[in-house]
Amino acid sequence: MFYLSLLDEIERVVKGKREVAEYLIATLLAQGHALIEDLPGVGKTLLALALAKVTGLDFKRFQFTSDTLPADILGTFVFYAKNGEFIFKAGPIFTNVFLADEINRASPKTQSALLEAMAEKQVTVEGQTFKLPRPFFVIATQNPIEEWGTFPLPQSELDRFMIKTSVGYPPPHIEKEILEGENPMELVKALKPVMGREKIIKEQKLVQKIVLLRESLDFAYKVVSETRKHPEVLVGVSTRGALHWVALAKALSHIRELDFVPKEILRESAVKVLAHRLVLKEGSPKTEKEIIEEILESTD
């Protein structure tokens, strides 16, 4: 199985996080973007770097701060006296895998600069549009407990992320292995590409051909509809969110060597794709995750 070797290679460095790695690969194949919300030091950067290495894709990391400007990410025009003209100097977003570290530290203006890139795979600077490399995959991170100097992501931006997930601490026996072994950052350097840019693009096209069974379509529609009717939900899942859910389920099915999307894969992936899109009414005693799980339990 092709994708097993890809996951095995990642797990050489990022141990005990196979499920998270699978979901990131699926998001890449589904041409989406991922938001990882977790504590510092649990391996978010390591996982993103390992993914880029084994897929043979270019990788750039940008650390967001409160004074980060859109031009710092997108790029800017620089005047060259020798030629007497302005030449565009591309920013770090011109890559295949872009790690937006602590994205919630950036101001709303800077966060919004990512919207066009994430949605349309292009950026506009000084009225000129520049296409981003293909494939283009944003992995953004944010710290769930630190609030000082942060700006919550607007709902319009959250809705652009196909999945929201976490890495978490490794199981005790795995953490002991990590402590006894080599520095994971050194191990990343030895990872070998298993795929390559052209192979990824080909696989992305194959994912689009995966069949969505009628019963799976009906199930997805029922769940999305129920999020809009739930008494504790102010804003339910958008049509974009529903499309993202189906696209991710197709990618997961492809990774698992299925040519159709079973209802079970939709059910398994629902929280990661749908929960962060809900806006709850003030005073709701439940979390977004609990509401999605409640709807899943009552939907056949």
PyMOL commands that set and color helices and strands:
alter all, ss='L'
color gray80, all
select helices_A, chain A and resi 2-11+18-29+44-55+70-74+103-105+108-120+155-158+172-180+184-189+197-207+214-229+239-255+263-277+288-297
alter helices_A, ss='H'
color red, helices_A
select strands_A, chain A and resi 34-37+59-63+75-80+85-90+97-101+122-125+128-131+137-142+163-165+211-212+233-235+260-261+279-280
alter strands_A, ss='S'
color yellow, strands_A
deselect
rebuild
show_as cartoon
